[in-house]
């Protein structure tokens, strides 16, 4: 019996986010060994080296049908991941994940502003609730607010636009082409960062200069193992998520990505003892509630809801 597209998309999305939520918990270890740019360059090179021969062997289509659309979509999602991984190294993963997964809210806002989607009062209220949750989670008060507090939400903006692009501009593209495009642009980001620090001649240390501010470092056993594991698991997770967006409507599929918060938060507690406080839990609850309302009111696209 064939599953309906929405159910298939939900299964792919939840599976992908559960895998990513687990493996992303180990970025804290990685950030003590290497820099953000080195990590993305090495991981992308490894993933592409694994994927491309398999694609040729199995006859997967890697060449995009619309190069510009795939390149722009890849830029949006890759930029979101640069911001996300940089934030995960210094902030609790539940906080960063909730910021990233404001993406469903941005999907709705972007769809309304640029693609003519009609939004009625219920979904407008959901957007307001979602951003209220962001404020509770990120605590933008004078005592605790820093520039890093905004990075997860900025990642959510890029990620949401990437999700819209996947459905609007990249319909008919193969999963292999989209995954290849994403890791290629992510690798180029890493190459640019490594080249910048090399050209500047700066001597950097991840323990002193942070994940963002560190150039190429000698590989350690921990850094190499985590990078390889990240590449393998994230390839599977991102392939699942890309497939979900290909067969499901973007504003619906995005809601199932909240499985990441359960996976990432649960593993953060098991591995590192991290747990959000009551205000943080309330903020995440409002974000999830906003996403669920958006999903429920997206059942009929012909009328505003």
C-alpha positions in Angstrom: 0.0 0.0 0.0 1.4 3.4 -1.1 1.7 6.0 1.7 0.3 9.5 0.9 2.9 12.1 0.1 2.4 14.0 3.3 3.0 10.9 5.4 6.1 9.9 3.3 7.5 13.4 3.7 6.9 13.3 7.5 8.7 10.0 7.8 11.7 11.3 5.8 11.8 14.6 7.7 11.6 13.0 11.2 14.2 10.4 10.4 16.6 13.0 9.0 16.2 15.4 11.9 16.6 12.5 14.5 20.0 11.6 12.9 21.1 15.2 12.8 20.0 15.9 16.3 22.2 13.1 17.6 25.4 13.8 15.6 25.3 17.6 16.1 25.8 17.1 19.9 29.4 16.3 19.2 30.2 19.7 17.7 31.2 20.8 21.2 34.0 18.3 21.2 35.0 19.2 17.6 35.2 23.0 18.4 38.1 22.3 20.9 40.2 20.6 18.2 39.7 22.4 14.8 38.0 25.5 13.3 34.6 25.8 11.7 36.0 26.4 8.2 38.4 23.4 8.3 35.5 21.2 9.5 33.2 22.2 6.7 35.9 21.9 4.0 37.0 18.5 5.2 33.5 17.1 5.8 32.2 18.3 2.5 35.2 16.9 0.6 34.6 13.5 2.4 30.9 13.5 1.7 31.3 14.3 -2.0 34.1 11.7 -2.3 31.7 9.1 -0.9 28.5 10.2 -2.7 29.7 10.8 -6.3 31.1 7.3 -7.0 27.9 5.8 -5.6 25.8 8.1 -7.7 27.7 7.0 -10.9 27.4 3.4 -9.9 23.7 3.5 -9.2 22.9 5.9 -12.1 21.7 8.8 -9.9 21.4 12.1 -11.6 23.9 14.5 -10.1 23.8 17.2 -12.8 21.1 19.8 -12.0 18.4 20.6 -14.5 18.4 24.3 -13.4 21.9 25.3 -12.3 20.9 28.7 -11.0 18.0 27.5 -8.9 20.1 24.7 -7.3 23.0 27.1 -6.7 20.8 29.6 -4.9 19.1 27.0 -2.8 22.4 25.5 -1.9 23.7 29.0 -0.9 20.8 29.6 1.4 21.0 26.2 3.2 24.8 26.1 3.4 24.8 29.6 4.9 22.3 28.5 7.5 24.5 25.6 8.4 27.6 27.9 8.7 25.7 30.1 11.2 24.2 27.1 13.0 27.4 25.2 13.6 29.2 28.3 14.7 26.5 28.9 17.3 26.3 25.3 18.5 29.9 25.5 19.6 29.2 28.2 22.1 25.5 28.0 23.0 23.2 25.2 24.3 22.1 23.1 21.4 18.4 23.3 22.4 18.6 27.1 22.2 20.4 27.0 18.9 18.0 24.4 17.5 15.0 26.4 18.5 16.4 29.4 16.8 17.2 27.5 13.6 13.7 26.0 13.6 12.0 29.3 13.4 12.4 28.3 9.8 8.7 27.1 9.4 7.7 30.6 10.5 10.0 32.2 8.0 8.7 29.8 5.3 5.2 31.1 5.9 6.3 34.8 6.0 8.5 34.4 2.9 5.7 32.5 1.0 3.3 35.4 1.8 5.6 38.3 1.0 7.2 36.9 -2.2 5.0 34.1 -3.5 1.5 35.3 -3.0 0.4 32.9 -0.2 -2.7 34.2 1.6 -2.4 34.3 5.4 -5.4 34.8 7.5 -5.6 35.8 11.2 -5.0 32.4 12.7 -1.6 31.9 11.0 -0.7 35.5 11.7 -1.3 34.8 15.4 0.9 31.7 15.0 3.7 33.8 13.6 3.4 36.2 16.6 3.4 33.3 19.0 6.5 31.8 17.3 8.5 35.0 17.6 7.3 35.4 21.1 8.8 32.0 21.8 12.1 33.1 20.2 12.2 36.1 22.6 11.7 33.9 25.6 14.3 31.4 24.4 17.0 33.8 23.4 16.5 36.3 26.4 17.4 39.5 24.6 17.9 41.5 27.8 20.8 43.8 28.6 22.5 41.3 30.8 22.6 38.2 28.6 22.1 39.4 25.1 25.1 39.1 22.7 25.6 39.0 18.9 25.6 35.2 19.2 22.1 35.3 20.5 20.8 36.4 17.0 22.9 33.9 15.0 20.4 30.9 15.4 17.5 33.0 14.2 19.5 34.4 11.3 20.2 30.7 10.5 16.5 30.0 10.6 15.9 32.8 8.1 18.3 31.4 5.6 17.1 27.8 6.2 13.5 28.8 5.7 14.3 30.5 2.4 16.2 27.4 1.3 13.2 25.3 2.2 10.9 27.5 0.0 13.5 27.3 -2.8 13.6 23.5 -2.7 9.8 23.3 -3.4 9.3 26.4 -5.7 12.5 26.3 -7.8 13.9 22.8 -7.5 10.9 20.6 -8.2 12.0 17.8 -10.5 15.7 17.9 -9.3 17.1 14.7 -8.0 17.9 14.3 -4.4 21.5 13.5 -5.4 21.8 16.8 -7.3 20.5 18.9 -4.4 22.7 17.1 -1.8 25.7 17.5 -4.1 24.9 21.2 -4.5 24.6 21.8 -0.8 27.8 20.1 0.2 29.7 21.8 -2.7 28.7 25.3 -1.5 29.3 24.3 2.1 32.8 23.2 1.1 33.4 26.4 -0.8 32.4 28.4 2.4 35.0 26.3 4.3 37.7 26.9 1.6 37.1 30.6 1.7 37.5 30.7 5.5 40.6 28.6 5.4 42.1 30.7 2.6 41.3 33.9 4.5 43.2 32.8 7.7 46.1 31.4 5.6 46.4 34.6 3.6 46.2 36.7 6.8 49.1 34.8 8.4 47.2 34.7 11.7 48.3 32.0 14.1 45.0 30.7 15.6 44.0 28.2 18.3 40.4 26.9 18.7 40.6 27.0 22.4 41.6 30.7 22.3 40.0 32.1 19.1 36.8 30.0 19.0 35.2 27.9 16.3 34.5 30.9 14.0 37.9 32.5 14.4 40.3 29.5 13.8 42.1 28.6 10.6 43.6 25.2 9.6 44.8 23.1 12.5 46.7 19.8 12.6 44.3 17.0 12.9 43.8 15.3 16.2 42.2 11.8 16.7 39.1 13.4 18.2 38.8 16.0 15.5 39.2 13.4 12.7 36.7 10.9 14.2 34.0 13.5 14.8 34.4 15.0 11.4 34.1 11.6 9.7 31.1 10.7 11.8 29.5 14.0 11.0 30.0 13.5 7.3 28.5 10.0 7.2 25.5 10.7 9.5 24.7 14.1 8.2 24.8 12.8 4.6 22.0 10.4 5.5 20.1 12.9 7.4 20.2 15.7 4.8 19.3 13.2 2.0 16.2 12.2 4.0 15.2 15.9 4.6 15.8 16.9 1.0 13.6 14.1 -0.2 10.9 15.2 2.3 10.8 18.7 0.8 10.7 17.3 -2.7 7.5 15.3 -2.1 5.8 17.5 0.5 4.6 21.1 0.7 7.3 23.2 2.3 5.3 24.8 5.1 4.0 21.4 6.2 7.3 19.5 5.9 9.1 22.2 7.9 6.9 21.5 11.0 8.2 17.9 11.2 11.7 19.2 11.5 10.8 20.0 15.2 11.8 16.3 15.8 15.3 17.8 15.9 14.5 19.6 19.2 13.5 16.3 20.8 16.5 14.4 19.4 19.1 17.1 20.1 17.7 18.1 23.5 17.4 14.5 24.6 20.9 13.6 23.6 22.3 16.9 25.1 20.8 15.9 28.4 22.1 12.3 28.2 25.6 13.2 27.0 26.3 16.6 28.6 23.6 17.1 31.2 22.2 20.2 29.4 18.6 21.0 30.0 16.7 24.2 29.3 15.0 26.1 32.2 11.3 26.7 32.5 11.4 29.9 30.5 13.4 28.1 27.8 10.9 25.3 27.7 8.0 27.8 27.4 9.8 29.5 24.5 10.3 26.2 22.7 6.7 25.3 23.4 5.5 28.5 21.8 7.6 27.9 18.7 6.4 24.3 18.3 2.8 25.5 18.9 3.2 28.1 16.2 4.5 25.4 13.8 1.6 23.0 14.5 -1.0 25.8 13.9 0.7 26.7 10.6 0.6 23.0 9.6 -3.1 22.6 10.6 -4.2 25.8 8.8 -2.3 24.9 5.6 -4.7 22.1 4.7 -6.6 24.3 2.3 -4.4 26.7 0.3 -7.3 28.1 -1.7 -8.5 30.3 1.2 -6.8 32.4 3.8 -6.5 30.8 7.2 
